[in-house]
Every structure is written in structure tokens, then in C-alpha cells.
Amino acid sequence: MVERAIGDYARAPAGYAADFGVSSDGCTLLVEVKDGYALGSYGLQHNLYAQLLSARLAELVGVPDELATLGVR
């Protein structure tokens, strides 16, 4: 269900987080989706967090992603 939901998010931004949960009857539910610019790192490796922020900010302001341009991925 999670993979299908992410795959169906056709207009997903370059960086985002999707929170899922499992109900008491075993159903997987999408709880919320947050834009990448509004995320904290929550323990994510610093380099991965920087890549997420860089990709999303570049997308928002319409400039090339400098980290991607440098081959950082």
C-alpha cells in the first residue's frame, strides 16, 4: 500500500515526507504528507537531509539543484 501510494503521487515535489500508520484493524493509512522545505531532519543522515532540502529549494525557486549538479546523490 505504501509503495503504491508513493508511486501514485504523480505531482510529488522533489522532497517530501509521507507518514503512514496502521489502524487497530490492520489497515495501512496515509496520515499526512509534508513538503520537504518544512521538514526537520529527525535523525536523517546530515548529507541526505541536505540533499532533500537542496532539491526542494531548487525546485521551488526554479534554479538548478547545486548538489545534483555537483554529482552529489
Phi, psi and omega in degrees: 000317181297311180299321179294317180297316179294318179296329180277353181280076189296329182253034181296139175289169181299330178222131178196169174232140176239126180257129178240155176219169177242125181285170181296338178264012173089006179277136175275128185235141171280122182269310180196161173233132180240141177292146183301328181291343184256013184264144166272169183283332177044041176088358177296144178306139186304318181293323178291321178296318178297321179295318178300310180297318181297315180297316183289317179298316178300319179296318181296320184263357175074038177237163177297146176285110184300322180292322177292321179299326179278358180083016179273110176199000000 
